[in-house]
Amino acid sequence: MKTTSTFFALFFCFLTTAAQPAQDTTLKEQKENIIKETTIVKVENLGELINTGNPEMRPTISADGNLLFFIRQNDPLNIQYQTVPNSQDIWYSTRDTTGKWSKAKHLSAKVNASQYNAVYWISPDLNTILLKGSFIDGQYLGMGVSMIHKRNDNSWTNAEMLKIRNFEKFSRTMQIGASMGQDGKTLLFYMTDKKESYENDLYVSFLEGNDIWTTPKSLGKKINLSDYNEMSPFIAADGVTLYFSSDRPGGVGENDIWMSKRLDDSWTKWSEPVNMGKPINTEGSEAFFTLDAGGEFAYLTSSDGAFGASDIVRVKLLEKEKPNPVVLVSGNVYNAKTNAPLTASLIYQTLPDGTEVGNGVSSPVDGSFKIVLPYDKNYSIRASADKFFAISENLNLDSLIKAGYKEIHKDLYLAPIEIGQVFRLNNVFFDFDKYNLRPESFVELDRVVKFLNEYPNIEIEMSAHTDSKGADDYNMTLSDNRARSVMEYILSKGIVASRIISKGYGETKPVAANANTDGTDNPEGRQLNRRVEFKILKN
């Protein structure tokens, strides 16, 4: 086992705190730029606008790559600089359209409320931040992790601690740190249950529901070696690729960055960890490795600093070092009736199983959101708000070629629950020219069943529509059969027959042109016209 470096004395104080605002930034497409084994890869120090003669540590990068949080130690602007040795406060920098980072700014006293502060994660939509420390209504209590959320006026809520089952087991840990998966449901820790020990292990906890998180469990013996220190875990946007720091044998320096792939959903089975080698690892210590969703550049803390005892640096990854590519979906949530922006909870599920694989929230300022989705899945994405019915969208990444990181814009709409309102069901599917429901439709229709159970006085008309291809009579019959199939599914779930009728409209009620003005086919318009809807008849 290696001797712990004096560099890591900087981290021993790491115990708990808060964070805060940062401006939203414009999405930029990241162009693919493959580097090969023969390419000379250099570590890039982020320079004097971010790094100083004081230690900078613990970078946290946003999913879009344009917002960077980090810790600066012993800066005279730190809130408790005069009273606490080695005080650590949160600073941040933003990246402009040319790729340049702004001069780092210090966050407010409300955020930097503890002696040792840190941002552990910022959600892809930039509306939620995970902070170091346990807080209740903004008052610091001690070890743990807390969340803050953006308000309508762009300010932030008071920090509130996460409720993690059996977390008291780790109350004697000397160090603690955390990070969050981009799904907002997976929480990774480094800590130990051994008294007065700096030999940390890596743990995972999952969002159980009702703001409760599961008991932290070890990532297993392949990741957590006995008598060695594993720390600063980071799970990439693909939800599979893990990067962490360790002083295990086979490294370049005192603490190195290692990479491993999750092999199943147990979170205890991993590929053999691989040392990321030089130039990422040096003879000193590297930790706090982080990536944006694109996975092109890694940001980390290095003691091989040009300015201080540790600096924030970045390095372009080789293809073999990158996580699997993902899609960053951005958009806005709107009121379908007024087109006004809305704040709403975001839920995304895989089809046809309906498993919830992530969540988020749209901005209370302009309804904007960002979520990160791995390839190879068929997704239903919807927003949810009180007194609205979510019109879900389908995003089938199973059908896209996994060509690399992509950014997609997709707006979401919420329709107010009132008489006459029409709700489009985008995740109801039939085979071509047939009216039997495909299994991936059941998640969407179960939402309609739940809605009718929640509002027992509502009566609806279920309708189906076609485009203009085919004979009028045929389209009318097909749409009528499809509407009836949907109605029969809903009735099979216990909804009484008097509350729902079905009707097929064929091609008589288009919502878009089936052909362009020059007479050519309009496939996008035809797709919009092929739809299933329901309308509230009585409330």
Long-range contacts (C-beta under 8 A, 24 or more apart in sequence): 1-199, 1-227, 1-228, 1-247, 2-228, 2-247, 2-254, 3-254, 4-198, 4-229, 4-247, 4-254, 5-254, 5-255, 5-284, 5-285, 5-303, 7-254, 7-255, 7-284, 7-285, 7-303, 7-309, 7-310, 8-198, 8-254, 8-255, 8-285, 10-55, 10-57, 10-73, 10-86, 10-309, 10-310, 11-57, 11-175, 11-177, 11-231, 11-287, 12-174, 12-175, 12-198, 13-86, 13-88, 13-115, 13-116, 14-58, 14-88, 14-116, 14-118, 14-132, 14-175, 14-176, 14-177, 15-114, 15-115, 15-116, 15-132, 15-133, 15-142, 15-143, 15-175, 15-176, 16-114, 16-116, 16-132, 16-133, 16-134, 16-140, 16-142, 16-143, 16-144, 16-145, 16-176, 17-90, 17-112, 17-113, 17-114, 17-116, 17-117, 17-118, 17-131, 17-132, 17-133, 17-140, 18-90, 18-110, 18-111, 18-112, 18-113, 18-114, 18-117, 18-131, 18-132, 18-133, 18-135, 18-138, 18-140, 18-146, 18-148, 18-159, 19-69, 19-90, 19-107, 19-111, 19-117, 19-118, 19-119, 19-122, 19-129, 19-131, 19-148, 20-90, 20-107, 20-108, 20-110, 20-111, 20-129, 20-148, 20-156, 21-107, 21-150, 21-154, 21-155, 21-156, 22-62, 22-67, 22-69, 22-92, 22-94, 22-122, 22-126, 23-67, 23-94, 24-126, 24-363, 24-368, 25-62, 25-64, 25-66, 25-67, 25-94, 25-95, 26-66, 26-97, 27-64, 27-328, 27-330, 27-370, 27-407, 28-64, 28-65, 28-66, 28-97, 29-407, 30-65, 30-294, 30-296, 30-405, 30-407, 32-403, 32-404, 32-405, 33-296, 33-316, 34-319, 35-316, 35-317, 35-318, 35-319, 36-318, 36-319, 37-318, 39-318, 41-279, 41-315, 41-316, 41-318, 42-279, 42-315, 43-279, 43-280, 43-302, 43-304, 43-313, 43-314, 43-315, 44-313, 44-314, 44-315, 45-305, 45-306, 45-307, 45-311, 45-312, 45-313, 46-93, 46-101, 46-311, 46-312, 46-313, 46-314, 47-101, 48-307, 49-93, 49-101, 49-102, 49-103, 49-104, 50-91, 50-93, 50-101, 50-104, 50-312, 51-305, 51-306, 51-307, 51-308, 51-311, 51-312, 52-307, 52-308, 53-307, 53-308, 54-308, 54-309, 55-308, 55-309, 55-310, 56-91, 56-301, 56-307, 56-308, 56-310, 56-311, 56-312, 57-88, 57-287, 57-288, 57-301, 57-310, 57-312, 58-118, 58-119, 58-177, 58-232, 58-288, 58-301, 59-288, 59-290, 59-299, 59-300, 59-301, 59-312, 60-118, 60-119, 60-120, 60-121, 60-122, 60-179, 60-290, 61-290, 61-291, 61-292, 61-299, 62-122, 62-124, 62-126, 62-292, 63-123, 63-124, 63-182, 63-237, 63-292, 63-293, 63-328, 63-370, 63-372, 64-124, 64-292, 64-293, 64-328, 64-370, 65-95, 65-292, 65-293, 65-294, 65-297, 66-94, 66-95, 67-92, 67-93, 67-94, 67-95, 67-122, 67-126, 68-92, 68-93, 68-94, 68-95, 68-101, 68-299, 68-312, 69-119, 69-122, 70-104, 70-312, 71-117, 71-118, 72-104, 72-106, 75-106, 77-106, 78-106, 78-112, 79-109, 79-112, 79-113, 80-115, 84-115, 86-116, 87-115, 87-116, 88-115, 88-116, 88-117, 88-118, 89-117, 90-117, 90-118, 90-119, 110-138, 110-156, 111-156, 113-138, 113-140, 113-159, 114-140, 118-177, 120-145, 120-177, 120-178, 120-179, 120-180, 121-178, 121-179, 121-180, 123-182, 123-184, 123-360, 123-361, 124-182, 124-293, 124-328, 124-360, 124-370, 124-371, 124-372, 125-346, 125-360, 125-361, 125-362, 125-363, 125-368, 125-369, 125-370, 125-371, 126-150, 126-363, 126-370, 127-360, 127-361, 127-362, 127-363, 127-364, 127-369, 128-184, 128-360, 128-361, 129-156, 130-178, 130-179, 130-180, 131-159, 132-177, 132-178, 133-159, 133-161, 134-161, 135-159, 135-160, 135-161, 136-160, 136-161, 143-170, 143-171, 143-173, 143-176, 145-178, 145-187, 149-361, 150-363, 150-364, 150-365, 151-364, 152-343, 152-364, 152-365, 153-365, 154-365, 162-187, 162-211, 162-213, 163-211, 163-212, 163-213, 164-205, 164-213, 164-214, 164-215, 164-216, 165-208, 165-212, 165-213, 165-214, 165-215, 166-215, 166-216, 167-216, 169-193, 169-216, 170-216, 172-196, 173-197, 173-200, 174-198, 175-200, 175-231, 177-231, 177-232, 179-232, 179-233, 179-234, 179-235, 179-290, 181-235, 181-239, 182-237, 182-239, 182-293, 182-358, 182-371, 182-372, 183-239, 183-357, 183-358, 183-359, 183-372, 184-358, 184-359, 184-360, 185-356, 185-357, 185-358, 185-359, 186-235, 186-239, 187-213, 188-233, 188-234, 188-235, 189-216, 189-233, 190-230, 190-231, 190-232, 190-233, 190-244, 191-216, 198-229, 199-227, 199-228, 199-229, 200-229, 200-230, 200-231, 201-230, 202-230, 202-231, 202-233, 202-244, 204-267, 217-267, 217-268, 218-268, 219-267, 219-268, 219-270, 220-267, 220-268, 220-269, 220-270, 222-260, 222-269, 222-270, 222-272, 222-273, 223-260, 223-270, 223-273, 229-255, 231-255, 231-287, 232-287, 232-288, 232-289, 234-288, 234-289, 234-290, 234-291, 236-291, 236-295, 236-323, 236-324, 237-291, 237-293, 237-295, 237-323, 237-326, 237-372, 237-374, 238-323, 238-324, 238-325, 238-326, 238-374, 239-374, 240-323, 240-324, 240-374, 241-322, 241-323, 241-324, 242-270, 243-276, 243-289, 243-291, 243-298, 244-273, 244-289, 245-285, 245-286, 245-287, 245-288, 245-289, 246-273, 248-273, 250-275, 251-275, 251-281, 252-277, 252-278, 252-281, 252-282, 252-283, 253-281, 253-282, 253-283, 253-284, 253-285, 253-286, 254-283, 254-284, 254-285, 255-285, 255-286, 255-287, 256-281, 256-286, 257-281, 257-286, 257-287, 257-289, 257-300, 259-321, 276-321, 279-315, 280-315, 291-323, 293-326, 293-328, 293-372, 293-405, 294-328, 294-405, 295-322, 295-323, 295-325, 295-326, 295-405, 296-322, 296-405, 324-374, 324-375, 324-402, 325-375, 325-402, 325-403, 325-404, 325-405, 325-406, 326-372, 326-373, 326-374, 326-375, 326-405, 327-372, 327-373, 327-374, 327-375, 327-395, 327-397, 327-400, 327-405, 327-406, 327-407, 327-408, 328-370, 328-371, 328-372, 328-405, 328-406, 328-407, 328-408, 329-370, 329-371, 329-372, 329-373, 329-381, 329-395, 329-407, 329-408, 329-409, 329-410, 330-368, 330-369, 330-370, 330-407, 330-408, 330-409, 330-410, 331-368, 331-369, 331-409, 331-410, 331-411, 331-412, 332-362, 332-366, 332-367, 332-368, 332-369, 332-411, 332-412, 333-362, 333-367, 333-369, 333-383, 333-411, 333-412, 333-413, 333-414, 334-367, 334-411, 334-412, 334-413, 334-414, 335-388, 335-413, 335-414, 335-415, 335-416, 336-391, 336-413, 336-414, 336-415, 336-416, 337-415, 337-416, 337-421, 341-365, 341-366, 341-367, 341-368, 342-367, 342-383, 342-385, 342-388, 342-414, 343-367, 343-385, 344-383, 344-384, 344-385, 344-388, 344-390, 344-412, 344-414, 345-383, 345-384, 345-385, 346-371, 346-381, 346-382, 346-383, 346-384, 346-412, 347-381, 347-382, 347-383, 347-384, 348-373, 348-379, 348-380, 348-381, 348-382, 349-379, 349-380, 349-443, 350-377, 350-378, 350-379, 350-380, 351-378, 351-379, 351-380, 351-394, 351-427, 351-440, 351-443, 352-378, 352-438, 352-439, 352-440, 352-441, 352-442, 352-443, 354-380, 354-442, 354-443, 354-446, 362-412, 369-412, 373-397, 375-400, 375-402, 376-402, 378-440, 380-427, 380-443, 380-444, 381-410, 381-412, 382-412, 383-412, 383-413, 383-414, 384-414, 385-414, 387-416, 387-417, 388-414, 388-415, 388-416, 388-417, 389-414, 389-415, 389-417, 389-421, 389-423, 389-451, 390-414, 390-447, 391-415, 391-423, 391-424, 391-425, 391-426, 392-425, 392-426, 392-427, 392-444, 392-447, 393-426, 393-427, 394-426, 394-427, 417-455, 417-458, 417-536, 417-539, 418-536, 418-539, 419-536, 419-537, 419-538, 419-539, 420-535, 420-536, 421-535, 421-536, 422-533, 422-534, 422-535, 423-533, 423-534, 423-535, 424-531, 424-532, 424-533, 425-486, 425-531, 425-532, 425-533, 425-534, 426-531, 428-486, 428-532, 430-482, 430-485, 433-478, 435-478, 435-481, 435-482, 435-484, 435-485, 436-485, 437-485, 437-486, 437-489, 441-486, 441-489, 442-489, 445-486, 445-489, 445-490, 446-493, 448-490, 448-534, 449-490, 449-493, 449-494, 449-495, 452-490, 452-495, 452-499, 452-500, 453-495, 455-539, 457-538, 457-539, 458-499, 458-536, 458-538, 458-539, 459-498, 459-499, 459-500, 459-536, 459-537, 459-538, 460-499, 460-500, 460-501, 460-534, 460-535, 460-536, 460-537, 461-500, 461-501, 461-502, 461-503, 461-534, 461-535, 461-537, 462-486, 462-487, 462-490, 462-500, 462-501, 462-502, 462-503, 462-532, 462-533, 462-534, 463-502, 463-503, 463-504, 463-505, 463-532, 463-533, 463-534, 463-535, 464-502, 464-504, 464-505, 464-531, 464-532, 464-533, 465-504, 465-505, 465-506, 465-507, 465-509, 465-510, 465-529, 465-530, 465-531, 465-532, 465-533, 466-506, 466-507, 466-529, 466-530, 467-507, 467-510, 467-514, 467-525, 467-526, 467-527, 467-529, 467-530, 468-507, 468-510, 468-514, 468-515, 468-526, 468-529, 469-514, 469-526, 472-506, 472-507, 475-506, 475-507, 476-504, 476-505, 476-506, 476-508, 477-504, 478-504, 478-506, 479-504, 479-505, 479-506, 480-504, 482-532, 483-532, 486-532, 501-537
